[in-house]
């Protein structure tokens, strides 16, 4: 099967490319140099040249604070750019996978969100991603929209200066005697490898629609950091941050945990517990370092 991956050099896109290649598919990896999603002409030109059967859109402007100060750019990429991909993929009769976010919710529910729960974003990023979802759903009927949560992967995260949360915590542990981490925001940390594997699984079906695609279980960011240190044998203590200790210009949901209700209902869920995903990440990290 011929697959076009838009945003192929991103943290998730890199693993999506690898997962499809490992599955024996013909993959066209598209970076920002190959296609600018905010340009309809660029998207049409790139996809018509590739002639894919499936398009995976992993491109996004996902720096939450910059989205708040640059809302025009956020909507140009995360909403109108998605419309361009949806329309072009539909014109080629290609199926479309689009990656969305847990930040479409406000966290007020206090229990895991299912696909039928009403979105209510708190910030520009969440609103722009929700608009992108609607453009996908109206622009290409053969679509899969996957909402993900707190992702991390081995490929460098450009948005965060090349460091995901896992690597940032390990770096800070070498620089400080103690760390303070937010303990009142709850997520489902999910590895990009697992998301990519789930996309490949869904690509062999025609079960179109909206899916929550995150690891099982949940934790606060502090609990996530503690698990990272436990697995790696890092002895740096992790204390809970005080309310308002870390100034932020963006309101974020306190509880954005997702429940993979639709994947489970259709017996398609491949995700394990978030701690197992974290252990697998470190095992892959060790193999990668040994191969250098």
N, C-alpha and C positions, 0 to 999 in steps of 0.2 A: 504494500500500500504506500502511496506517495503522501508524505506529510510535510507541510510548511509550518515551521515554528517561528513566530514573530517574537522578537525579544530573546533570541537564542543565546545571547551572551550574558543574560542575567542569572541570578542565583537559581531560580526555578527553571528558566528556559534551558540552561545548560544540562540539567538532569532530565528534562523532557526529551531533549535531543538524544541523549545517551540511552534512555529507556526504550524509545522507538527503534533506535539502531540495534540495540540488543535483541529486540523482538524481530529483527530481520526486515524492517521497513526501510524505504527509501526516503531519507530526510533531507529537506532543504532548510538549512539553518540561516535565518535572517536576522542580522543585527541592525542597529540604527543606521549604519552605513549603507545597508541594503534597502531599507524601507523606513520612511517617516510616517507613522500612523496618522499624524495630524494633517497630512496631505492626501486628499483623495486620489490625486494623480499618481503619487508615489505608491500608494497601496495597490491601486489597480494595475499599474505597470509591473510591480514585483510579483503579485499573485498570478497574473496572466502569464508571466514568463515561467513560473514554477508549475502551473497547472496541477495543483494538489487535489487530492480527494478529501483531505482533512486539513484544516487550519487550526493551529493552537495559538491563541493570542496571549502571550505572557508578558507583553510590553505594558508598562504602566509608569506613571509619575507617582511614586509611593513614599516620598519623603513627606511625612504628615505635617510637620511644621512649615515646610516650604509651600505646601499646598495652601496653607492658611494665608500666607502672605502673597502667593501668586495664584489666585483662584482661576484667572483666565487660562493660565498654562495647564492647571490641573484638569479643567473641563475640556480643554483642547485635546489632551492626550487620553484621559480616562473616560470621557464621554463621547465627544465628537470623533475622536480617533477610533474609538470602538465602533461607532456607527459606520465609519469608512471600511473597517475590516469586515463587519457584518454584511454590508451591501455587496462588497466585492466578492466575498466568499459565496454568498447566495447566487450571484450572477454566474459563478463557475459551477454551481450545484455542488459545492463542497460543504461538508459538515464543519461546524465551528465549535471549538472549545474556547471558553473565555474564563479567565481567572478573576474572581472578585474577592471580597474580604469580609471578615467578621465585623468590621467597623461600620457596616450598614445598620447595626443595632446600637441602641443607646445604653444597654446594660441594665435597664430598670427591672427587667423580668426576674433576675436573680437566680435563674435556673437555665440549663442549656437550651439554646434556641434551635428550633426546628424550621424547616423550609417554609412552613405556613405562617410563621410569626411575622407580624407587620414590621417592616424596617422603619427605623427612625434615627438617621445618622446625626451625630453631634457636631461634626466638623466638615470642612470643605472636602477633605479627602474622602470621607465616607459618602458624602452626597454625590461627588463626581463618580465614584465607583458604582453607586446605585443607579445613576443615570446611564452609565455604561451597560449595566445589566438590562435595562429596559430597551436600549437600542439593539442589543443582541436579540432579545426575545421578539422584537417587532421586525428586525431586519433580516433574520435568517431563521426560518422555522426549524431547521435541522441543527439545533444548537444544544450545547451542554454548558451551563453556567456553574462553576465550582467556586463556592466560598471557602476560603482557607483561613487559618489562624496562626499567628506567631511563627512564621516559617523560618527555617534555618537550613543551610546546606553547605557543602564543602567549597563550592565555587564562590569566589569573593562577591560580597554584596556591595555594589557600587554606591548605593544610596547611603550606606553607613560607613563609608570610607574603607571598604574592603573587609570589614569585620561584622559578622552576625553577632547575636546576643551571646552565644556560647563562647566565641573567640574573644569578645570584648571582656567578658567576666574573667576569663583565664589571663588576659593581658593585665587587667586591673589588679588581679590577685598577686602579680609579680611586682606591682608598684606600690601597693598599700598594705598596711598591717591588718586592717579591717575594712570591710565593705558595707555600705548601706544600700539596700535595694527596696524598691516599692513592694509592699506586701498587701495592698488592698485593690490590686487589679488582677483579675483572674482570666486566664487564657488556656488554650489547648496547644502547647508547643508541637509543631508538626514538621517533620523533615521533608525536604524537597524530593528526596528519593521516593518516599511513600506516595506523595502526591503524583509524581510522574508515573509511578506504577499503576495508580488508580486511573489515570487518564488513559493509559494503554488498554487497561481492562474495559473501560467504557467505550473505547473506540471500536471495539469488536461487537458492539450492540447498536440498536437503534432506539435505546431508551432515553430519548431526548428530554431535556428539562433542567430544572434547578436542583442542585445538590449541595449539601454541606459535606466538606471533605477535609476532615481534621482527625488528628490522633484521638484515641479514647482517653477519657479522664481529663482532669484539669488541675491547675496549680496557680499560685501567685507567681509573679516574676521573682520574688525572693526564694520561693520554694524551687523554682526552676534553677536558680543559681546554686542553691544548696545541693541539688541533685547532680549538677555539673561537677561540683567540687568533690562530692562523694565518689563519683565514678572515676575521677582522675586522681584521687588521693590528695587533692589540694586542701591545705589545712587553714586557709584564711577564713576567719569567722565572717558570717553574713548576718548583719543586724537589720531589723526592719526600719525603713526610712520613716521619719516623722511626717505627719500630715502636712503637706505643703512644703516639704523640705526642698524638693527639686522643682524649681520654677519652670512652668511650661506655659506656652502661649496657646496651647490647643487643649480643648476639653476632650477627654477620651472615655470610652465606656469602662465602667468598673468591672463588668462581668460580660465578656463577649464569647463565652464558651459555646461551641457548636455541637449539636447532636446530628449524626449522620443518618437521619431518619429514613430518607428516601433510598440511600444506598442499601441500608439494612432491609427495608421492605422488599426490595427487588433482589435480595441475596447477592449484592455486588460489592459489599464493603470489604476492603482489604486492609484497613487500618488497624494497628495494634495499639497498645497503651503507649502514652507519650514517653514513659521511662524506657520502654523497650526500643522505641525509635531513637532515643538519645544514646543508648548503648550501641546500637547499630551504627550510628553516626561516628562514634569514637573508634569503633572497630575499622570502619572504612577510612577514617582519618589516619589511623596507625598504618594501614596497608599503603595508603598514598605516600606517607612520609618514608616508609621503608623502600618504596620504589623509586625515590628521588636519587 
